[in-house]
């Protein structure tokens, strides 16, 4: 039984108990004018709880009949309410409700995080890489048995639910997230998530999985920044390892697949100090100041420039790609802050 059903049962039991108390209090006041509101309430609680304290006033015959009725109905209602509360606590639903509330509170404090929809093979791998690099992420998974196996540094950041529902995406902090990865096995579900996510957060970076060749364009039209087809990429990667094994292993290493030390870093135009904006690569003196090398540049229109010329101007919406050791990259970040 879900937490919602237990709450509904508790609310029903509580409302029923209040109705019985109300009827008992009004009944005593109508039957015997000597009973004040407090006296009538005291008699009702005394009767329902079967405490057995003395009567406030001697009961008339009508009062005795009403008390018998109240004992039968009131005790049954009281027992039902207690059993509902006990069942809620003993079955672990209270603990589950507390866990869910704690999770939602933790997610409320997040900003700039990644949302992973689905924790299958691809979702698990994405979470593994993000974990290695210390990135905060929220996992949305529908299957309870899968959630029970999910453990990471911030294991409270897990939501059980359907990621195609806007309210679940809202609970995951979609408005404050920086990126979303959807890895569901059905392309239609991924398409629905991409549409919803793009509507809820226009600035979100969205990466979607696709299984069908025809889904690629549809997902991009829906708002996905990138569409990944695991089967194609896996096969192409294996073929590349046959043709150029050392090159591919080197690329995997510098892109962070080999461990948490990221050797290839991107620098956004907006992250540059104001005096260095609209300058040339030569003016940055990245090589002289940090030892790192600029290996690529992405223009605002999306065009990539490999090994850019030192006279290349840094323009708005541009992005630099810098290669270096972890120490050099850290020194570069320090220079740019």
N, C-alpha and C positions, 0 to 999 in steps of 0.2 A: 504493500500500500504506500502511495506517495505521500510526501509531506503535506501536499495540498489537501488530500483526503483526511489525513489526521487532523489538520487544523479545522477543517469543516466539521469533523466529528466533535472536536473540542468546543467549537463555537456553538454547535447545536446543543450540546450537553449543558454548557453554561447558560445559554438563553433559556433552555427549558427549566433549569434550576431557578433562574430569576423570575420566570413566570409563576412557578409554584410558590415562591416566597411572596410575590405580589398578591396572588390569590389568597394565600393564607392570612396575610396581614389585613387585607381589606375584609376578608370573611369574618375574622374575630371582631373587627371594629363594627361590622354591621349586625352581627349576632348579639353582641353584648355592648351597649353604650359605655359601660364602665372601663372598657379597654381603650387606652390612649394609643396613638400610633406606635410609640416605643414599646408599650406593653404588648400590643398585637404582634409587632415584629419579633420581640423576645420569645413569645409563645410559639411563633411559627418556626424560628430557628431551633428552639428547644425541642419541638416536636419532630422536625425533619431530621435533626441530628440524633434523635433518640437518646438525649442526654439524661432525661429523667429528673430534672430539677423541679421544684414545687411550682404549682400554678400561681399566676399572679392574682387571679380571682377564681373562686369556685365556678366551675363550668355548669351551665344549664344543660338540659337534656339535648337541646339543639346543638350546643357547643360541643358536647361529648361526641355526637354523631359526626359533626364537622371535623373534629380532631381525629376520629378513626379514619375518615376519608383522607385527611391530610397525611396521616402516618403511612398509609398504604401507597399513596401517590408520591409523597415527598421522599420517603426513604428509598423507593425505587429510583427516583430521579437522582437523588444524592449519590446512591451507589453507582449509577450509570456514569455520572460525572467523574467520580473518583477513579473508576475503572478505566475511563477514557484517558485521564491524565496519567495514570500509572502505566497504561499500555504505551502511551506516547514516549514516556521516559525509558521504560525497560526495553522497548524494541529498538532503541538507538535512533529513533527519528528526531528526538531533541538534539542529540549530538550531531546528527546530520544537518539539522537546521542551523546549528551554531557554526558548523564548518562552512556551510554555504554563505552565511552572513559574513564570516571572517574573510572568505575569499573575495566577496564583492567589495568589502571595505578595502582590502589590499589592492584590488584592481582600480578602485576609485582614485588611489594615490598615484597611479601610473600616468606617464605622459611620454610620448615619443617611442612607445613600445611597438612590438610586432604581434599581430594576431595570426595564429596558425589554425586554419579550419581543417579538421581531420587529423587523426594521429595514426594513420596507416604507415606503410613503409616510407613514403616520401615525407609525410609530416614528421615522422620520428627522426629522419635524417636531418631535416631542416632544423628541428629543435636541438638536435645534438650539436650542430655547427654553431647555432646561436649561443648555446650554453658555453661552448668552448671559448667563445669570444666575449663572454660576459654581457650579452645583450638580453634585456628583459623581454619576455614574451608571454602571451596568454594563449592557452590551447583550448579550442572548442571541440568537444568530441561528444557524439551522441550515445555511444555504447558504454554502459557502466563498467563492463568487464575490461574494456580497454583502458578506461580512466584509472582503474585500480592498479594497473601495471605502470602507470606514468609517474615517474619520479625524476625531479630535477632540483636544482638549487633553490628555486622558488616554487615548490610544488603546490603552494596554495593558489597559484595563478592558473587554475583549471576550471572550465565551465562545462557542465553536462547539459547538452541541448543541441538543437538543430541550428546550424550556422546559417541556414537559408532564411531564418526568421530575424526580422529587424530588431526585435527586442533583445535577442541573445547577442547580436552584434553590439547593441547599445550597452549591454551589461559588460561586454569585453572592452569597453572604452574606445569604440571605433572613432569617435569624434576627436579623441586625443592621441590616437595611434599615428605612427609615421609610416607603417607599412602593413600589408596583409598578404599572407600566403594561403591559398586555398588548394588543397590536395585531394579533394573528394574523388572517388573513382568514376562518378557519373558526370559527364561534361555539362549536362543541363543544370545540375546542382551548382557546379562551379560558375556557370554563366549567371545564374540567379544571384549568387553571392557577389559576384563582380558588379552587377548592376546595382544591387543594394548598397554595397560598400562605396561605390563611386558617388552615389546620391547622398549618402550620409556624410562623406568626407571627400570633397573634390580634390584635395591636395594629397590624398593617400597614394603611396606607391603600392601597386597591386601586382602580384605575381600569381599566375594561375597554372594549374596542371591541365593538360588536355590529353585525351586518348585517341580521338578521331582526327584525321588530317583536316577535315572540314570545320572543326571547331576553332582552329587557330584564329582565323580572321574574325569570327563572330565574337570571340572573347575580347579581342583587341578593340572591336567596334563598341563593345559593352563598356570598355573602360580599363581593361588590363594593360599595364605597362609592358609586361613580358608574359609570354606563354611558353611553358616548358612541356615538352613531350618526352617523358622519361624513357620510353622504349627507343625512340630515335637517338636521343642523346647518349644513352647507354651503349647502343650499337656503334655509333660513330666514335665514341670514346675508346672502345675496345679496338676498333680498326686503327685509330690513330696511334694507340700503344704498339700496334704491330709495325706501323710505318715509321713512326718517330717516337719511340718509347722514352728516350731521355728528355726530349723537348716537352712532351706531355707531362711527365713527372715533375719537370722543373716548373711548368705553369701551375700545376696543382699545388706545388710547394709555395710559390710566391703569392698565390691567391688565398692562402690561409687554410687549405684543405689538410695540410699536414700537421697543424697544431695551432695554438692560440697566438703565436708570434706572426703578426701580419706584416709582410715585407712589401706589399703593394698597397699604396694608400691613395685615395682620391681627395683632392682639395677643391672645394667649391669656390667660385668667385666671391660669393657673399661672406665666406670665411676668411678671406684675405684682409689684412689690415688696410684701412682706407687709403693710406699713402701709396700702397702697392697696386691698387686697382687701376685698370686701364694702362698699366705699364707693360713692358715686354718681359719675356721669360728671362732675358739677360739681366734685367734690373732686379729680379728676385734674388739672384746669386745663391740659389738653393744648394748647388754643388759645393760652393766655397764655404758656406756657412754651416751646412749640416752633413755634407758628404753624400747625400741622396741624389738620385738622378731623375730628371723628368723624362719619362718614356712615352708619354702620350698626352694629347689634348683633345677635348670634345667641345665643339663649337655649340653655340646656342641653337642652331638648326639641327643638331644631332649628328653632324658630320665628325668623324674621327680623324685625327692627324697623328700618325705614328712618328715618333722621334722628331718632334716639332723643331723648327728653326729657332735659334735664340732670339730672333727679332719678332717672333710671334707675339701679337698683342693680346693681353688678357682682357676679354670683353665680358659684359654681363651675360649671365646664364652659362658661362663657360666652366670647364672643369679640367683640372690638371691630374695626371696620373704619375705618381712618384714611386720609384723603386729604391729600396735601401734596406739595410739591416734594421732590426727592431730598435737598436740604439739610435741610428740615424733618423729613423722616422719619428721617434720620441723627441729628439732634439729639434727636428723640423716643426713639430707641433708646438713646442715651447717657443720657437722663434715667431710663430704666426699668431700667438695669443697676446 
